[in-house]
């Protein structure tokens, strides 16, 4: 296979400790390992955008270029002063208020309001300069935000021979979670169509999302390349999968990642566990439900409102490093997966789910809809159980506590197809075929 020169346009990249970084970062890693030259055009990383610390040793074949985009007045508000160890309470409050205002506005404006729009001008200028020097074979942009596709479109218009692949980790104007309303929604869809007009290929993370996009872009080549796992980070995953797991003194159920308020509902699990303790079937000291992630405020409010933690079985651990997150997954008895409570979200396949698949720990999926891609993936890989209501969860937990074990037989061959190495090759196959 001939070596290719790749320009990767993304706002998410190392050292951000965010799930979207893994898809793009690991593609870049495997492209470099297979002899391709990769240039990553990204934003300068600021703490207010999310936790940092996901440091990796990148190949010399990967060149990362960060572009500053914040005006001075926003830096004063959102970034701590040099030499200080902590951001002041006043700065934190201002930053939190700005984020809340933006979130509220996005309920109506969708993607039409995004701070990364400030990055477009400087990123485009740099990208065009790089194209003149490097003669890239392809540009790959990964949404979100829209800025990445806008920059890639400007490259494609001036360099039509470069193959442009537009990757969608989430959909843009047709996003189930956030899209513009009314006339603004009409404009948002028009803007997306105008930008993507010259894209050679669109990629989504699931077949339902691919089918959805085909309705709006019937003449475009649209393919599915799911999220996945990096086999180098899970070298022993096949050996760690045991068909029979014994239950110790305490059943530990763990959730890692973000919980979207109003979209994911852990209440059936809370109710099932509390009812079993009420009925004296389970002792409170024999059960623990742990949540690891950033947004524990909304979850804490829900728990307090309905007194779900009256037996102190729920623990909100907050944010932890990726290394710690993988460790707590491995040491758990069950991994909690919360399905999206939204009929428009049936194509969502989060990156976190693929880590669950190779953890060697059974998945407890709550609030599932069997038409959703995530539920189908869990069933097809035989990596967990699906539950719709409190009664089903109670029966399952009773079975575990009575037998002191649970069995599952994951389909190792199918899980293996979701390795990042295989997926990176699929992207390059598109480039090699000229799309």
HULINTA-V264908 format. One record per backbone hydrogen bond with DSSP energy under -1.0 kcal/mol. NH is the residue of the N-H (numbers start at 0). CO is the residue of the C=O. E is the energy in kcal/mol with one decimal. If there is no record, write none. Layout:
nh=NH co=CO e=E
nh=NH co=CO e=E
This chain:
nh=5 co=36 e=-3.2
nh=6 co=137 e=-2.4
nh=7 co=38 e=-3.3
nh=8 co=139 e=-2.7
nh=9 co=40 e=-2.2
nh=15 co=12 e=-2.0
nh=16 co=50 e=-3.3
nh=17 co=15 e=-1.3
nh=20 co=17 e=-1.1
nh=21 co=18 e=-1.3
nh=23 co=19 e=-1.3
nh=24 co=20 e=-3.3
nh=25 co=21 e=-2.3
nh=26 co=22 e=-1.5
nh=27 co=23 e=-2.3
nh=28 co=24 e=-1.9
nh=29 co=25 e=-2.1
nh=30 co=26 e=-2.4
nh=31 co=27 e=-2.2
nh=32 co=28 e=-2.1
nh=33 co=29 e=-1.3
nh=34 co=31 e=-1.8
nh=35 co=30 e=-2.4
nh=36 co=3 e=-2.6
nh=37 co=60 e=-2.7
nh=38 co=5 e=-2.9
nh=39 co=62 e=-3.5
nh=40 co=7 e=-3.0
nh=41 co=64 e=-2.8
nh=43 co=66 e=-1.9
nh=48 co=45 e=-1.6
nh=49 co=46 e=-1.7
nh=53 co=14 e=-2.9
nh=54 co=52 e=-1.8
nh=61 co=58 e=-1.8
nh=62 co=37 e=-2.9
nh=64 co=39 e=-3.3
nh=66 co=41 e=-2.1
nh=74 co=70 e=-1.8
nh=75 co=71 e=-2.0
nh=77 co=73 e=-3.0
nh=78 co=74 e=-2.2
nh=83 co=80 e=-1.9
nh=91 co=87 e=-2.6
nh=92 co=88 e=-2.6
nh=93 co=89 e=-2.3
nh=94 co=90 e=-2.9
nh=95 co=91 e=-2.9
nh=96 co=92 e=-2.5
nh=97 co=93 e=-2.5
nh=98 co=94 e=-2.3
nh=99 co=95 e=-2.3
nh=100 co=96 e=-2.4
nh=101 co=97 e=-2.5
nh=102 co=98 e=-2.6
nh=103 co=99 e=-2.4
nh=104 co=100 e=-2.3
nh=105 co=101 e=-2.3
nh=107 co=104 e=-1.6
nh=108 co=104 e=-2.5
nh=109 co=105 e=-2.0
nh=111 co=108 e=-2.2
nh=116 co=113 e=-1.9
nh=117 co=114 e=-1.6
nh=118 co=115 e=-1.6
nh=122 co=118 e=-2.6
nh=123 co=119 e=-2.8
nh=124 co=120 e=-2.1
nh=125 co=121 e=-2.1
nh=126 co=122 e=-2.7
nh=127 co=123 e=-2.6
nh=128 co=124 e=-1.5
nh=129 co=125 e=-2.4
nh=130 co=126 e=-2.3
nh=131 co=127 e=-1.7
nh=132 co=128 e=-1.3
nh=133 co=129 e=-2.9
nh=134 co=130 e=-1.6
nh=136 co=4 e=-2.3
nh=137 co=4 e=-1.6
nh=138 co=162 e=-2.9
nh=139 co=6 e=-2.7
nh=140 co=164 e=-2.0
nh=141 co=8 e=-1.8
nh=142 co=166 e=-3.1
nh=147 co=144 e=-1.2
nh=149 co=145 e=-2.0
nh=150 co=146 e=-2.3
nh=151 co=147 e=-2.0
nh=152 co=148 e=-2.4
nh=153 co=149 e=-1.8
nh=154 co=150 e=-1.7
nh=155 co=151 e=-2.5
nh=156 co=152 e=-2.2
nh=157 co=153 e=-1.3
nh=158 co=154 e=-2.0
nh=161 co=158 e=-1.9
nh=162 co=136 e=-2.1
nh=164 co=138 e=-2.4
nh=165 co=200 e=-2.8
nh=166 co=140 e=-3.5
nh=167 co=202 e=-2.5
nh=168 co=142 e=-2.0
nh=174 co=171 e=-1.3
nh=180 co=107 e=-2.4
nh=183 co=180 e=-1.2
nh=185 co=181 e=-1.4
nh=186 co=182 e=-2.2
nh=187 co=183 e=-2.6
nh=188 co=184 e=-2.1
nh=189 co=185 e=-2.1
nh=190 co=186 e=-2.9
nh=191 co=187 e=-2.2
nh=192 co=188 e=-2.4
nh=193 co=189 e=-2.5
nh=194 co=190 e=-2.3
nh=195 co=191 e=-2.6
nh=198 co=195 e=-1.7
nh=199 co=163 e=-1.9
nh=200 co=163 e=-1.5
nh=201 co=220 e=-2.4
nh=202 co=165 e=-2.5
nh=203 co=222 e=-2.2
nh=209 co=205 e=-2.0
nh=210 co=206 e=-2.9
nh=211 co=207 e=-2.1
nh=212 co=208 e=-2.3
nh=213 co=209 e=-1.9
nh=216 co=212 e=-2.1
nh=219 co=216 e=-1.7
nh=222 co=201 e=-2.4
nh=224 co=203 e=-2.7
nh=228 co=417 e=-1.7
nh=232 co=229 e=-1.6
nh=236 co=233 e=-1.6
nh=239 co=235 e=-2.1
nh=244 co=405 e=-2.8
nh=246 co=403 e=-3.0
nh=250 co=285 e=-2.7
nh=252 co=287 e=-3.1
nh=253 co=333 e=-2.4
nh=254 co=289 e=-2.8
nh=256 co=291 e=-2.7
nh=262 co=259 e=-2.2
nh=263 co=259 e=-1.9
nh=269 co=265 e=-1.9
nh=270 co=266 e=-2.9
nh=271 co=267 e=-2.2
nh=272 co=268 e=-2.4
nh=273 co=269 e=-2.4
nh=274 co=270 e=-2.5
nh=275 co=271 e=-1.9
nh=276 co=272 e=-1.7
nh=277 co=273 e=-2.7
nh=278 co=274 e=-2.1
nh=279 co=276 e=-1.7
nh=280 co=275 e=-2.5
nh=281 co=275 e=-1.4
nh=285 co=282 e=-2.2
nh=286 co=283 e=-1.3
nh=287 co=250 e=-2.4
nh=288 co=312 e=-3.2
nh=289 co=252 e=-3.0
nh=290 co=314 e=-2.7
nh=291 co=254 e=-2.8
nh=295 co=293 e=-1.9
nh=299 co=295 e=-2.8
nh=300 co=296 e=-2.2
nh=301 co=297 e=-2.0
nh=302 co=298 e=-2.5
nh=303 co=299 e=-2.5
nh=304 co=300 e=-2.3
nh=305 co=301 e=-1.6
nh=307 co=302 e=-2.0
nh=309 co=306 e=-1.0
nh=311 co=308 e=-1.6
nh=314 co=288 e=-2.9
nh=316 co=290 e=-2.8
nh=324 co=320 e=-2.5
nh=325 co=321 e=-2.4
nh=326 co=322 e=-1.6
nh=327 co=323 e=-2.5
nh=328 co=324 e=-1.8
nh=329 co=325 e=-2.0
nh=330 co=326 e=-1.8
nh=331 co=328 e=-1.4
nh=332 co=251 e=-2.2
nh=333 co=251 e=-1.9
nh=334 co=361 e=-2.4
nh=335 co=253 e=-3.0
nh=336 co=363 e=-2.5
nh=338 co=365 e=-2.2
nh=340 co=262 e=-4.0
nh=341 co=339 e=-1.6
nh=344 co=341 e=-2.0
nh=347 co=344 e=-1.9
nh=355 co=351 e=-1.7
nh=356 co=352 e=-1.6
nh=358 co=355 e=-1.4
nh=362 co=382 e=-2.1
nh=363 co=334 e=-3.1
nh=364 co=384 e=-2.6
nh=365 co=336 e=-2.7
nh=366 co=386 e=-1.7
nh=367 co=386 e=-1.5
nh=371 co=368 e=-2.6
nh=372 co=345 e=-3.7
nh=375 co=371 e=-2.1
nh=376 co=372 e=-2.5
nh=377 co=373 e=-2.2
nh=378 co=374 e=-2.4
nh=379 co=375 e=-3.1
nh=380 co=376 e=-2.2
nh=382 co=377 e=-1.7
nh=384 co=362 e=-2.5
nh=386 co=364 e=-2.3
nh=392 co=388 e=-1.6
nh=393 co=389 e=-2.6
nh=394 co=390 e=-2.3
nh=395 co=391 e=-1.9
nh=396 co=392 e=-2.5
nh=397 co=393 e=-2.6
nh=398 co=394 e=-2.0
nh=399 co=395 e=-1.9
nh=400 co=396 e=-2.6
nh=401 co=397 e=-2.1
nh=402 co=398 e=-2.2
nh=403 co=399 e=-2.4
nh=405 co=244 e=-2.1
nh=407 co=242 e=-2.0
nh=410 co=380 e=-2.6
nh=411 co=409 e=-1.3
nh=414 co=410 e=-2.4
nh=415 co=411 e=-2.1
nh=416 co=413 e=-1.2
nh=417 co=414 e=-2.0
nh=418 co=415 e=-1.3
nh=419 co=228 e=-2.7
nh=422 co=418 e=-1.9
nh=423 co=419 e=-2.9
nh=424 co=420 e=-1.7
nh=425 co=421 e=-1.6
nh=426 co=422 e=-1.7
nh=427 co=423 e=-1.9
nh=428 co=424 e=-2.2
nh=429 co=425 e=-1.4
nh=430 co=426 e=-1.4
nh=431 co=427 e=-2.9
nh=432 co=428 e=-1.9
nh=433 co=430 e=-1.4
nh=434 co=429 e=-2.7
